[in-house]
Structure formats: structure tokens, C-alpha cells
Amino acid sequence: MDKELLQSTVSKVLDEMRQWPIPLGVSNRHIHLSAQDYERLFPGHPISEKKALLQPGQYAAEQTVTLVGPKGQLKNVRLLGPLRSVSQVE
């Protein structure tokens, strides 16, 4: 295959691919909490939505936590909502 034909073919394929954008969201460290765990950490305070995420119905909350483990601390870990059936750190 000659170079010009290859470049033309690649350009056509890329043009076709650009017609179907794929949404991509990247989330650094975050936490999902169950209702029970949320109430333990933030008693009597409702979740405050900070920013909607790409996934419908999902959002980053104003609330953050500090995670403490054997190797130290991770500060300002963002809570993602809505609340889940089980708590999870990612």
C-alpha cells in the first residue's frame, strides 16, 4: 500500500470515528457512602451537590472526608452521590 493511499484511508476512518464521540469522565480519589455511614459522618446534614457528573443522576458533593490508614492520610476525598447500598472507596 502506498503512503498516500494509507494516509487517505486513515483520514477517512478518523473522520468517521469523530462522528460518534464517546463521553469520558475521570474521577480521582472519591468515596461512595451508604445512608447509614453518611449519617454517622455528617449527622443531620443533607448532601450538598457541588457538580453534576457525566453519568445521569450522579454528582460530586460538597462534602469531603479524610481517609486514614497505616501509610498515612488522604485528605479532601470527595463524596460522590447519590448514596449507595454499601460504602466504597475508589
N, CA, C and O atoms as a Tinker XYZ file with bonds, in Angstrom:
   360  protein
     1  N      0.862000   -1.172000    0.000000    73     2
     2  CA     0.000000    0.000000    0.000000    64     1     3
     3  C      0.902000    1.227000    0.000000    63     2     4     5
     4  O      1.831000    1.321000    0.803000    81     3
     5  N      0.629000    2.164000   -0.900000    73     3     6
     6  CA     1.489000    3.341000   -0.938000    64     5     7
     7  C      1.108000    4.330000    0.164000    63     6     8     9
     8  O      0.027000    4.251000    0.749000    81     7
     9  N      2.005000    5.241000    0.424000    73     7    10
    10  CA     1.868000    6.168000    1.542000    64     9    11
    11  C      0.633000    7.054000    1.408000    63    10    12    13
    12  O     -0.069000    7.276000    2.395000    81    11
    13  N      0.352000    7.563000    0.215000    73    11    14
    14  CA    -0.805000    8.445000    0.008000    64    13    15
    15  C     -2.111000    7.706000    0.250000    63    14    16    17
    16  O     -3.020000    8.251000    0.877000    81    15
    17  N     -2.221000    6.472000   -0.238000    73    15    18
    18  CA    -3.428000    5.679000   -0.029000    64    17    19
    19  C     -3.617000    5.385000    1.463000    63    18    20    21
    20  O     -4.737000    5.439000    1.972000    81    19
    21  N     -2.542000    5.081000    2.145000    73    19    22
    22  CA    -2.611000    4.816000    3.581000    64    21    23
    23  C     -3.077000    6.057000    4.343000    63    22    24    25
    24  O     -3.952000    5.962000    5.204000    81    23
    25  N     -2.506000    7.209000    4.035000    73    23    26
    26  CA    -2.907000    8.452000    4.698000    64    25    27
    27  C     -4.369000    8.776000    4.417000    63    26    28    29
    28  O     -5.093000    9.206000    5.315000    81    27
    29  N     -4.803000    8.575000    3.194000    73    27    30
    30  CA    -6.195000    8.832000    2.826000    64    29    31
    31  C     -7.141000    7.907000    3.587000    63    30    32    33
    32  O     -8.176000    8.344000    4.091000    81    31
    33  N     -6.782000    6.636000    3.664000    73    31    34
    34  CA    -7.617000    5.661000    4.369000    64    33    35
    35  C     -7.706000    5.996000    5.856000    63    34    36    37
    36  O     -8.792000    5.963000    6.435000    81    35
    37  N     -6.585000    6.314000    6.467000    73    35    38
    38  CA    -6.573000    6.668000    7.891000    64    37    39
    39  C     -7.411000    7.920000    8.129000    63    38    40    41
    40  O     -8.162000    7.979000    9.103000    81    39
    41  N     -7.298000    8.915000    7.264000    73    39    42
    42  CA    -8.087000   10.143000    7.405000    64    41    43
    43  C     -9.580000    9.859000    7.334000    63    42    44    45
    44  O    -10.355000   10.420000    8.110000    81    43
    45  N     -9.993000    8.995000    6.413000    73    43    46
    46  CA   -11.412000    8.652000    6.286000    64    45    47
    47  C    -11.923000    7.940000    7.541000    63    46    48    49
    48  O    -13.011000    8.235000    8.034000    81    47
    49  N    -11.137000    7.016000    8.041000    73    47    50
    50  CA   -11.541000    6.283000    9.248000    64    49    51
    51  C    -11.652000    7.241000   10.435000    63    50    52    53
    52  O    -12.612000    7.163000   11.202000    81    51
    53  N    -10.689000    8.135000   10.591000    73    51    54
    54  CA   -10.737000    9.094000   11.693000    64    53    55
    55  C    -11.931000   10.030000   11.570000    63    54    56    57
    56  O    -12.569000   10.347000   12.574000    81    55
    57  N    -12.244000   10.474000   10.361000    73    55    58
    58  CA   -13.419000   11.324000   10.153000    64    57    59
    59  C    -14.694000   10.603000   10.564000    63    58    60    61
    60  O    -15.574000   11.203000   11.181000    81    59
    61  N    -14.799000    9.322000   10.229000    73    59    62
    62  CA   -15.977000    8.542000   10.619000    64    61    63
    63  C    -16.047000    8.377000   12.135000    63    62    64    65
    64  O    -17.125000    8.470000   12.722000    81    63
    65  N    -14.914000    8.136000   12.761000    73    63    66
    66  CA   -14.897000    7.938000   14.213000    64    65    67
    67  C    -15.294000    9.205000   14.963000    63    66    68    69
    68  O    -15.909000    9.121000   16.026000    81    67
    69  N    -14.958000   10.357000   14.437000    73    67    70
    70  CA   -15.278000   11.627000   15.104000    64    69    71
    71  C    -16.776000   11.909000   15.113000    63    70    72    73
    72  O    -17.236000   12.762000   15.873000    81    71
    73  N    -17.536000   11.216000   14.291000    73    71    74
    74  CA   -18.982000   11.424000   14.250000    64    73    75
    75  C    -19.664000   10.805000   15.467000    63    74    76    77
    76  O    -20.810000   11.144000   15.760000    81    75
    77  N    -19.000000    9.922000   16.168000    73    75    78
    78  CA   -19.581000    9.257000   17.335000    64    77    79
    79  C    -18.709000    9.518000   18.556000    63    78    80    81
    80  O    -17.949000    8.646000   18.977000    81    79
    81  N    -18.816000   10.712000   19.123000    73    79    82
    82  CA   -17.977000   10.997000   20.288000    64    81    83
    83  C    -18.348000   10.100000   21.471000    63    82    84    85
    84  O    -19.512000    9.746000   21.661000    81    83
    85  N    -17.368000    9.754000   22.232000    73    83    86
    86  CA   -17.567000    8.922000   23.418000    64    85    87
    87  C    -17.294000    9.787000   24.642000    63    86    88    89
    88  O    -16.167000   10.240000   24.839000    81    87
    89  N    -18.326000   10.024000   25.477000    73    87    90
    90  CA   -18.082000   10.832000   26.678000    64    89    91
    91  C    -17.144000   10.097000   27.625000    63    90    92    93
    92  O    -17.254000    8.886000   27.818000    81    91
    93  N    -16.240000   10.835000   28.198000    73    91    94
    94  CA   -15.251000   10.246000   29.091000    64    93    95
    95  C    -15.148000   11.112000   30.333000    63    94    96    97
    96  O    -14.969000   12.326000   30.238000    81    95
    97  N    -15.260000   10.502000   31.474000    73    95    98
    98  CA   -15.107000   11.221000   32.732000    64    97    99
    99  C    -14.031000   10.562000   33.568000    63    98   100   101
   100  O    -13.970000    9.336000   33.667000    81    99
   101  N    -13.194000   11.370000   34.161000    73    99   102
   102  CA   -12.131000   10.851000   35.009000    64   101   103
   103  C    -12.368000   11.378000   36.415000    63   102   104   105
   104  O    -12.570000   12.575000   36.618000    81   103
   105  N    -12.341000   10.494000   37.352000    73   103   106
   106  CA   -12.542000   10.887000   38.739000    64   105   107
   107  C    -11.354000   10.402000   39.553000    63   106   108   109
   108  O    -11.037000    9.212000   39.573000    81   107
   109  N    -10.711000   11.338000   40.217000    73   107   110
   110  CA    -9.605000   10.948000   41.093000    64   109   111
   111  C    -10.159000   10.213000   42.297000    63   110   112   113
   112  O    -11.230000    9.612000   42.212000    81   111
   113  N     -9.482000   10.245000   43.371000    73   111   114
   114  CA    -9.947000    9.565000   44.581000    64   113   115
   115  C    -11.315000   10.087000   44.975000    63   114   116   117
   116  O    -11.564000   11.292000   44.977000    81   115
   117  N    -12.196000    9.156000   45.309000    73   115   118
   118  CA   -13.528000    9.538000   45.767000    64   117   119
   119  C    -14.117000    8.429000   46.616000    63   118   120   121
   120  O    -13.571000    7.328000   46.698000    81   119
   121  N    -15.239000    8.738000   47.247000    73   119   122
   122  CA   -15.888000    7.784000   48.130000    64   121   123
   123  C    -17.384000    7.766000   47.845000    63   122   124   125
   124  O    -17.993000    8.798000   47.564000    81   123
   125  N    -17.958000    6.579000   47.923000    73   123   126
   126  CA   -19.408000    6.393000   47.874000    64   125   127
   127  C    -19.812000    5.934000   49.267000    63   126   128   129
   128  O    -19.164000    5.056000   49.838000    81   127
   129  N    -20.860000    6.507000   49.818000    73   127   130
   130  CA   -21.284000    6.131000   51.162000    64   129   131
   131  C    -22.693000    5.567000   51.170000    63   130   132   133
   132  O    -23.538000    5.943000   50.357000    81   131
   133  N    -22.927000    4.659000   52.102000    73   131   134
   134  CA   -24.288000    4.194000   52.367000    64   133   135
   135  C    -24.976000    5.271000   53.206000    63   134   136   137
   136  O    -24.310000    6.127000   53.788000    81   135
   137  N    -26.302000    5.226000   53.265000    73   135   138
   138  CA   -27.047000    6.201000   54.063000    64   137   139
   139  C    -26.634000    6.123000   55.532000    63   138   140   141
   140  O    -26.504000    7.147000   56.202000    81   139
   141  N    -26.430000    4.915000   56.023000    73   139   142
   142  CA   -26.053000    4.723000   57.424000    64   141   143
   143  C    -24.679000    5.344000   57.710000    63   142   144   145
   144  O    -24.512000    6.032000   58.717000    81   143
   145  N    -23.705000    5.108000   56.840000    73   143   146
   146  CA   -22.368000    5.667000   57.045000    64   145   147
   147  C    -22.369000    7.183000   56.869000    63   146   148   149
   148  O    -21.661000    7.892000   57.584000    81   147
   149  N    -23.163000    7.683000   55.919000    73   147   150
   150  CA   -23.247000    9.133000   55.725000    64   149   151
   151  C    -23.766000    9.802000   56.997000    63   150   152   153
   152  O    -23.230000   10.821000   57.433000    81   151
   153  N    -24.800000    9.229000   57.583000    73   151   154
   154  CA   -25.385000    9.812000   58.795000    64   153   155
   155  C    -24.386000    9.786000   59.959000    63   154   156   157
   156  O    -24.392000   10.693000   60.791000    81   155
   157  N    -23.542000    8.778000   60.028000    73   155   158
   158  CA   -22.506000    8.720000   61.074000    64   157   159
   159  C    -21.481000    9.842000   60.898000    63   158   160   161
   160  O    -21.029000   10.442000   61.873000    81   159
   161  N    -21.126000   10.114000   59.654000    73   159   162
   162  CA   -20.093000   11.120000   59.380000    64   161   163
   163  C    -20.629000   12.545000   59.358000    63   162   164   165
   164  O    -19.937000   13.478000   59.767000    81   163
   165  N    -21.852000   12.714000   58.884000    73   163   166
   166  CA   -22.442000   14.048000   58.733000    64   165   167
   167  C    -23.843000   14.069000   59.352000    63   166   168   169
   168  O    -24.823000   14.288000   58.640000    81   167
   169  N    -23.951000   13.845000   60.659000    73   167   170
   170  CA   -25.274000   13.707000   61.280000    64   169   171
   171  C    -26.145000   14.949000   61.094000    63   170   172   173
   172  O    -25.744000   16.070000   61.406000    81   171
   173  N    -27.353000   14.709000   60.575000    73   171   174
   174  CA   -28.325000   15.781000   60.421000    64   173   175
   175  C    -28.075000   16.745000   59.279000    63   174   176   177
   176  O    -28.815000   17.719000   59.140000    81   175
   177  N    -27.064000   16.516000   58.459000    73   175   178
   178  CA   -26.751000   17.420000   57.347000    64   177   179
   179  C    -27.071000   16.741000   56.016000    63   178   180   181
   180  O    -26.580000   15.643000   55.754000    81   179
   181  N    -27.880000   17.370000   55.178000    73   179   182
   182  CA   -28.156000   16.783000   53.860000    64   181   183
   183  C    -26.927000   16.887000   52.950000    63   182   184   185
   184  O    -26.053000   17.726000   53.166000    81   183
   185  N    -26.874000   16.038000   51.948000    73   183   186
   186  CA   -25.784000   16.108000   50.963000    64   185   187
   187  C    -25.969000   17.369000   50.128000    63   186   188   189
   188  O    -27.075000   17.662000   49.675000    81   187
   189  N    -24.897000   18.109000   49.927000    73   187   190
   190  CA   -24.926000   19.317000   49.101000    64   189   191
   191  C    -24.267000   19.013000   47.768000    63   190   192   193
   192  O    -23.084000   18.676000   47.716000    81   191
   193  N    -25.033000   19.130000   46.687000    73   191   194
   194  CA   -24.488000   18.850000   45.356000    64   193   195
   195  C    -23.562000   19.977000   44.918000    63   194   196   197
   196  O    -23.944000   21.147000   44.936000    81   195
   197  N    -22.347000   19.619000   44.527000    73   195   198
   198  CA   -21.362000   20.592000   44.041000    64   197   199
   199  C    -21.379000   20.674000   42.521000    63   198   200   201
   200  O    -21.394000   21.765000   41.951000    81   199
   201  N    -21.376000   19.496000   41.856000    73   199   202
   202  CA   -21.277000   19.479000   40.397000    64   201   203
   203  C    -21.841000   18.175000   39.860000    63   202   204   205
   204  O    -21.567000   17.103000   40.400000    81   203
   205  N    -22.626000   18.267000   38.801000    73   203   206
   206  CA   -23.157000   17.070000   38.145000    64   205   207
   207  C    -22.031000   16.347000   37.404000    63   206   208   209
   208  O    -21.127000   16.977000   36.856000    81   207
   209  N    -22.103000   15.022000   37.398000    73   207   210
   210  CA   -21.138000   14.205000   36.664000    64   209   211
   211  C    -21.726000   13.812000   35.315000    63   210   212   213
   212  O    -22.904000   14.058000   35.055000    81   211
   213  N    -20.920000   13.208000   34.465000    73   211   214
   214  CA   -21.399000   12.795000   33.146000    64   213   215
   215  C    -22.463000   11.710000   33.232000    63   214   216   217
   216  O    -23.353000   11.654000   32.384000    81   215
   217  N    -22.387000   10.847000   34.239000    73   215   218
   218  CA   -23.379000    9.794000   34.392000    64   217   219
   219  C    -24.675000   10.420000   34.894000    63   218   220   221
   220  O    -24.662000   11.139000   35.893000    81   219
   221  N    -25.790000   10.159000   34.218000    73   219   222
   222  CA   -27.065000   10.755000   34.639000    64   221   223
   223  C    -27.387000   10.426000   36.097000    63   222   224   225
   224  O    -27.288000    9.275000   36.522000    81   223
   225  N    -27.769000   11.445000   36.845000    73   223   226
   226  CA   -28.151000   11.270000   38.236000    64   225   227
   227  C    -26.994000   11.219000   39.216000    63   226   228   229
   228  O    -27.222000   11.155000   40.425000    81   227
   229  N    -25.769000   11.243000   38.736000    73   227   230
   230  CA   -24.586000   11.177000   39.599000    64   229   231
   231  C    -24.027000   12.588000   39.795000    63   230   232   233
   232  O    -24.140000   13.431000   38.905000    81   231
   233  N    -23.431000   12.842000   40.948000    73   231   234
   234  CA   -22.878000   14.164000   41.214000    64   233   235
   235  C    -21.746000   14.089000   42.233000    63   234   236   237
   236  O    -21.649000   13.149000   43.022000    81   235
   237  N    -20.902000   15.103000   42.189000    73   235   238
   238  CA   -19.883000   15.295000   43.218000    64   237   239
   239  C    -20.511000   16.167000   44.291000    63   238   240   241
   240  O    -21.141000   17.179000   43.985000    81   239
   241  N    -20.343000   15.781000   45.532000    73   239   242
   242  CA   -20.919000   16.530000   46.648000    64   241   243
   243  C    -19.904000   17.537000   47.188000    63   242   244   245
   244  O    -18.704000   17.428000   46.935000    81   243
   245  N    -20.402000   18.502000   47.924000    73   243   246
   246  CA   -19.520000   19.454000   48.608000    64   245   247
   247  C    -18.720000   18.754000   49.704000    63   246   248   249
   248  O    -17.596000   19.155000   50.009000    81   247
   249  N    -19.295000   17.714000   50.291000    73   247   250
   250  CA   -18.677000   17.041000   51.422000    64   249   251
   251  C    -17.426000   16.268000   51.003000    63   250   252   253
   252  O    -17.389000   15.628000   49.951000    81   251
   253  N    -16.415000   16.346000   51.846000    73   251   254
   254  CA   -15.187000   15.573000   51.672000    64   253   255
   255  C    -14.847000   14.893000   52.996000    63   254   256   257
   256  O    -15.343000   15.280000   54.054000    81   255
   257  N    -14.002000   13.884000   52.918000    73   255   258
   258  CA   -13.547000   13.178000   54.115000    64   257   259
   259  C    -12.029000   13.042000   54.056000    63   258   260   261
   260  O    -11.418000   13.220000   53.002000    81   259
   261  N    -11.441000   12.728000   55.185000    73   259   262
   262  CA   -10.029000   12.376000   55.264000    64   261   263
   263  C     -9.952000   10.891000   55.571000    63   262   264   265
   264  O    -10.506000   10.430000   56.569000    81   263
   265  N     -9.276000   10.149000   54.729000    73   263   266
   266  CA    -9.099000    8.716000   54.940000    64   265   267
   267  C     -7.775000    8.493000   55.656000    63   266   268   269
   268  O     -6.750000    9.050000   55.262000    81   267
   269  N     -7.793000    7.685000   56.699000    73   267   270
   270  CA    -6.599000    7.425000   57.498000    64   269   271
   271  C     -6.296000    5.937000   57.438000    63   270   272   273
   272  O     -7.165000    5.102000   57.691000    81   271
   273  N     -5.054000    5.616000   57.101000    73   271   274
   274  CA    -4.637000    4.222000   57.022000    64   273   275
   275  C     -3.234000    4.058000   57.560000    63   274   276   277
   276  O     -2.641000    5.018000   58.052000    81   275
   277  N     -2.693000    2.852000   57.474000    73   275   278
   278  CA    -1.366000    2.578000   58.029000    64   277   279
   279  C     -0.246000    3.379000   57.372000    63   278   280   281
   280  O      0.800000    3.588000   57.986000    81   279
   281  N     -0.445000    3.828000   56.140000    73   279   282
   282  CA     0.606000    4.578000   55.443000    64   281   283
   283  C      0.395000    6.089000   55.497000    63   282   284   285
   284  O      1.166000    6.842000   54.901000    81   283
   285  N     -0.640000    6.540000   56.204000    73   283   286
   286  CA    -0.860000    7.977000   56.308000    64   285   287
   287  C     -2.292000    8.372000   56.020000    63   286   288   289
   288  O     -3.223000    7.595000   56.231000    81   287
   289  N     -2.455000    9.605000   55.530000    73   287   290
   290  CA    -3.778000   10.178000   55.304000    64   289   291
   291  C     -3.960000   10.601000   53.855000    63   290   292   293
   292  O     -3.009000   10.992000   53.177000    81   291
   293  N     -5.204000   10.514000   53.398000    73   291   294
   294  CA    -5.620000   11.116000   52.132000    64   293   295
   295  C     -6.675000   12.148000   52.500000    63   294   296   297
   296  O     -7.767000   11.798000   52.947000    81   295
   297  N     -6.349000   13.411000   52.312000    73   295   298
   298  CA    -7.261000   14.487000   52.695000    64   297   299
   299  C     -8.129000   14.907000   51.512000    63   298   300   301
   300  O     -7.763000   14.721000   50.351000    81   299
   301  N     -9.274000   15.472000   51.833000    73   299   302
   302  CA   -10.203000   16.042000   50.848000    64   301   303
   303  C    -10.648000   15.032000   49.796000    63   302   304   305
   304  O    -10.674000   15.344000   48.605000    81   303
   305  N    -10.997000   13.834000   50.228000    73   303   306
   306  CA   -11.527000   12.819000   49.320000    64   305   307
   307  C    -13.006000   13.136000   49.115000    63   306   308   309
   308  O    -13.780000   13.159000   50.073000    81   307
   309  N    -13.391000   13.377000   47.882000    73   307   310
   310  CA   -14.733000   13.858000   47.541000    64   309   311
   311  C    -15.776000   12.757000   47.648000    63   310   312   313
   312  O    -15.543000   11.623000   47.227000    81   311
   313  N    -16.927000   13.100000   48.213000    73   311   314
   314  CA   -18.079000   12.209000   48.254000    64   313   315
   315  C    -18.820000   12.316000   46.929000    63   314   316   317
   316  O    -19.087000   13.418000   46.451000    81   315
   317  N    -19.152000   11.172000   46.333000    73   315   318
   318  CA   -19.984000   11.159000   45.136000    64   317   319
   319  C    -21.364000   10.650000   45.513000    63   318   320   321
   320  O    -21.497000    9.714000   46.301000    81   319
   321  N    -22.377000   11.264000   44.952000    73   319   322
   322  CA   -23.756000   10.879000   45.250000    64   321   323
   323  C    -24.433000   10.367000   44.006000    63   322   324   325
   324  O    -23.906000   10.503000   42.902000    81   323
   325  N    -25.584000    9.786000   44.177000    73   323   326
   326  CA   -26.348000    9.661000   45.415000    64   325   327
   327  C    -25.780000    8.561000   46.311000    63   326   328   329
   328  O    -24.843000    7.852000   45.944000    81   327
   329  N    -26.381000    8.443000   47.500000    73   327   330
   330  CA   -25.944000    7.421000   48.445000    64   329   331
   331  C    -26.154000    6.038000   47.856000    63   330   332   333
   332  O    -27.037000    5.838000   47.021000    81   331
   333  N    -25.351000    5.092000   48.287000    73   331   334
   334  CA   -25.380000    3.722000   47.764000    64   333   335
   335  C    -25.826000    2.743000   48.843000    63   334   336   337
   336  O    -26.002000    3.113000   50.004000    81   335
   337  N    -26.003000    1.507000   48.443000    73   335   338
   338  CA   -26.390000    0.478000   49.415000    64   337   339
   339  C    -25.208000    0.073000   50.296000    63   338   340   341
   340  O    -25.401000   -0.344000   51.437000    81   339
   341  N    -23.989000    0.193000   49.774000    73   339   342
   342  CA   -22.780000   -0.092000   50.554000    64   341   343
   343  C    -21.752000    1.008000   50.305000    63   342   344   345
   344  O    -21.732000    1.621000   49.238000    81   343
   345  N    -20.911000    1.248000   51.286000    73   343   346
   346  CA   -19.862000    2.260000   51.153000    64   345   347
   347  C    -18.677000    1.677000   50.394000    63   346   348   349
   348  O    -18.390000    0.483000   50.473000    81   347
   349  N    -17.990000    2.561000   49.651000    73   347   350
   350  CA   -16.879000    2.109000   48.810000    64   349   351
   351  C    -15.925000    3.267000   48.584000    63   350   352   353
   352  O    -16.357000    4.390000   48.327000    81   351
   353  N    -14.625000    2.999000   48.677000    73   351   354
   354  CA   -13.592000    3.991000   48.389000    64   353   355
   355  C    -12.939000    3.623000   47.071000    63   354   356   357
   356  O    -12.603000    2.461000   46.841000    81   355
   357  N    -12.758000    4.611000   46.206000    73   355   358
   358  CA   -12.095000    4.373000   44.914000    64   357   359
   359  C    -10.986000    5.384000   44.725000    63   358   360
   360  O    -10.299000    5.363000   43.704000    81   359
